[in-house]
């Protein structure tokens, strides 16, 4: 990664320039058997489309706040980087009533209705499937995002000193987020080619760092596991071997 990277979007651009074909996020849901693997290029394409949805369709701009009511999931990771690309502050588990936008999965739909701005719903079904019928009060992400552009350019440059993320009550600027991710990567011994398996939820810095940011900052990749307890000890050992995991952060 480049020493000049100061926002999460910078980290993703550097990863794309270095090796677009390598895996970046491999997602498992051990309650459903789902497995999704996204290369850097594929992940970046999802981020670009989502950022275009935010900036173009929803008219989001730097300084806006988005309540992200989603679990640890590959689509959550996409939204985190899309918000960073536009300059929108992503508030994980934030109060929808205080947010300009809300993005919710099935478990957050009722709470998300408190948001007076635009609301986006994600089914979190395998393969990113759409809802049979969009939830009342929401636009369906799986319907809205495919038509968005594959390249993204912010209307306004993102300021690394502005708030990028709020998680577990802690607000981080883009620059602070990158520095904390780099510090975690050093502490965990991560580098290019490292592969981190995380079963941690995205409700704390420890969770989002283990499940996304630290590996991104180090030039590594993530095996993000939802409902990991369903796998059992032997299943976890097999996954570590098959996915060539170099670090396990299960809890």
C-alpha positions in Angstrom: 0.0 0.0 0.0 1.1 3.6 -0.6 2.3 5.7 2.3 0.3 8.6 0.8 -3.0 6.8 1.3 -5.1 8.8 3.7 -8.7 7.5 3.2 -10.2 4.1 2.9 -11.0 4.9 -0.7 -7.3 5.6 -1.2 -6.5 2.1 0.2 -8.8 0.5 -2.3 -7.4 2.4 -5.2 -3.9 1.3 -4.3 -5.0 -2.3 -4.0 -6.7 -2.1 -7.4 -3.5 -0.6 -9.0 -1.3 -3.3 -7.4 -3.1 -6.5 -8.3 -6.8 -6.2 -9.4 -7.2 -10.0 -9.9 -6.3 -11.2 -6.4 -9.0 -12.1 -3.9 -10.0 -9.3 -1.4 -13.1 -10.5 0.4 -14.3 -14.1 0.6 -17.6 -14.3 2.5 -19.2 -17.3 4.2 -22.6 -17.5 5.8 -22.4 -20.8 7.7 -26.2 -20.7 8.4 -27.0 -20.9 4.7 -23.9 -22.4 3.1 -23.3 -19.3 1.0 -19.8 -18.6 -0.2 -18.9 -15.5 -2.3 -15.4 -14.5 -3.4 -14.7 -11.0 -4.7 -11.4 -10.0 -6.3 -10.1 -6.5 -5.8 -11.5 -5.6 -9.2 -15.0 -7.1 -8.5 -15.2 -5.5 -5.1 -14.1 -2.1 -6.5 -16.8 -2.4 -9.2 -19.4 -2.9 -6.5 -18.1 0.0 -4.6 -18.1 2.2 -7.7 -21.7 1.3 -8.5 -22.8 1.9 -4.9 -21.0 5.2 -4.7 -22.7 6.3 -7.9 -26.0 5.3 -6.4 -25.2 7.4 -3.3 -23.9 10.5 -5.1 -26.1 10.4 -8.2 -29.4 8.9 -7.4 -29.6 9.8 -3.7 -27.7 13.2 -4.0 -25.5 12.4 -1.0 -22.5 14.7 -0.4 -19.6 15.0 2.0 -20.7 15.5 5.5 -24.0 13.6 5.2 -24.6 10.8 7.6 -25.7 7.3 6.8 -27.0 4.8 9.4 -25.7 1.4 8.4 -28.0 -1.3 9.9 -26.2 -4.4 8.5 -24.3 -7.3 10.0 -20.8 -8.4 9.0 -21.3 -9.2 5.3 -19.6 -8.6 2.0 -22.2 -6.0 1.0 -21.6 -4.2 4.3 -18.0 -3.9 3.3 -19.0 -2.5 -0.1 -21.2 0.1 1.6 -18.4 1.2 3.9 -16.0 1.8 1.0 -18.7 3.5 -1.0 -19.5 5.9 1.8 -15.8 6.6 2.1 -15.6 7.3 -1.7 -18.3 9.9 -1.6 -17.3 11.4 1.8 -20.4 10.3 3.6 -20.0 9.3 7.2 -21.0 5.7 7.8 -22.5 5.1 11.2 -22.6 1.4 11.9 -25.7 0.7 14.0 -26.4 4.5 14.0 -29.7 6.1 14.9 -31.8 6.3 11.8 -33.7 9.2 13.2 -30.5 11.3 13.2 -29.3 10.1 9.8 -29.7 11.6 6.3 -29.9 8.1 4.9 -30.4 4.6 6.1 -29.2 1.2 4.6 -30.8 -1.8 6.3 -30.9 -5.5 6.2 -33.9 -7.6 7.1 -33.4 -7.2 10.8 -33.0 -3.4 10.7 -36.0 -2.6 8.4 -38.4 -1.6 11.2 -35.9 0.6 13.0 -34.8 2.2 9.7 -38.2 3.7 9.0 -37.3 6.4 11.6 -35.0 8.0 8.9 -36.7 10.8 7.1 -34.3 10.6 4.2 -33.9 8.0 1.5 -33.9 4.3 2.7 -32.2 1.4 1.0 -32.9 -2.2 1.8 -30.7 -5.2 1.3 -32.1 -8.8 1.4 -28.7 -10.2 2.2 -29.9 -13.3 0.4 -27.3 -15.5 -1.4 -26.0 -14.0 -4.7 -27.3 -10.6 -3.6 -30.9 -11.4 -4.7 -33.6 -8.8 -4.6 -36.7 -8.9 -2.3 -39.8 -10.6 -3.9 -41.4 -7.2 -3.1 -39.5 -4.2 -1.9 -40.1 -3.5 1.8 -42.5 -0.6 2.4 -40.7 2.6 2.6 -37.5 1.3 1.0 -35.8 1.0 -2.4 -34.3 -2.4 -3.1 -30.5 -2.2 -3.4 -30.5 -5.2 -5.7 -32.8 -3.4 -8.1 -31.2 0.0 -7.9 -27.4 -0.8 -8.1 -27.0 -2.8 -11.3 -27.7 0.1 -13.7 -25.1 2.4 -12.0 -21.8 3.3 -13.6 -18.8 1.1 -13.2 -16.5 4.0 -12.6 -16.8 6.6 -9.9 -15.4 10.1 -9.5 -16.5 12.3 -6.5 -18.0 15.6 -7.3 -16.0 17.0 -4.3 -12.6 15.6 -3.2 -12.9 13.7 0.0 -11.2 15.4 3.0 -9.2 12.9 5.0 -9.7 15.0 8.1 -13.5 14.8 8.0 -15.5 12.0 9.7 -15.6 8.8 7.8 -16.8 6.2 10.3 -18.7 5.9 13.5 -18.6 2.5 15.2 -19.5 1.7 18.8 -19.7 5.4 19.7 -16.2 6.2 18.3 -15.9 8.7 15.4 -12.9 8.4 13.1 -11.8 10.6 10.3 -10.5 9.0 7.1 -6.9 9.6 8.1 -7.5 8.2 11.6 -9.2 5.1 10.2 -6.2 4.4 7.9 -3.7 4.9 10.7 -5.6 2.6 13.0 -5.9 0.0 10.3 -2.2 0.2 9.6 -1.4 -0.1 13.3 -3.6 -3.2 13.6 -1.9 -4.7 10.6 1.5 -4.2 12.2 0.3 -5.6 15.5 -1.1 -8.7 13.7 1.9 -9.1 11.5 0.0 -8.6 8.3 1.6 -7.9 4.9 1.0 -8.4 1.2 -0.5 -11.9 0.8 -1.8 -12.2 4.4 -5.2 -13.8 4.6 -7.3 -13.0 7.7 -10.2 -15.1 8.8 -12.6 -13.1 10.9 -15.8 -14.2 12.7 -16.1 -11.0 14.5 -19.3 -8.9 14.1 -19.0 -5.4 12.6 -20.3 -3.7 15.8 -16.9 -2.5 17.0 -13.6 -1.2 15.6 -12.0 -4.6 16.4 -14.6 -6.2 14.1 -14.4 -3.9 11.1 -10.6 -3.8 11.3 -10.3 -7.6 11.5 -13.0 -8.1 8.8 -11.9 -5.4 6.3 -9.7 -2.5 7.1 -6.4 -4.0 8.4 -6.1 -6.5 5.6 -6.9 -3.8 3.0 -4.2 -1.5 4.6 -1.6 -4.3 4.5 -2.3 -5.5 0.9 -3.9 -8.7 2.3 -7.4 -10.2 2.0 -10.2 -11.3 4.3 -12.2 -14.4 4.8 -15.3 -12.9 6.5 -17.5 -15.5 8.2 -21.0 -14.9 9.4 -22.5 -17.5 11.9 -19.1 -19.0 12.3 -20.2 -21.0 15.4 -22.3 -23.2 13.0 -19.1 -24.5 11.5 -17.5 -26.2 14.6 -13.8 -26.7 15.4 -13.1 -29.3 12.7 -14.9 -27.3 10.1 -12.9 -24.2 11.0 -9.6 -26.1 10.7 -10.6 -27.3 7.2 -11.5 -23.8 6.2 -8.3 -22.4 7.4 -6.4 -24.9 5.3 -8.6 -24.6 2.2 -8.6 -20.8 2.2 -4.9 -20.6 3.1 -5.6 -18.4 6.1 -2.6 -16.9 7.8 -4.4 -15.4 10.8 -7.6 -16.4 12.6 -9.5 -13.7 14.5 -12.6 -15.8 15.3 -13.8 -13.8 18.4 
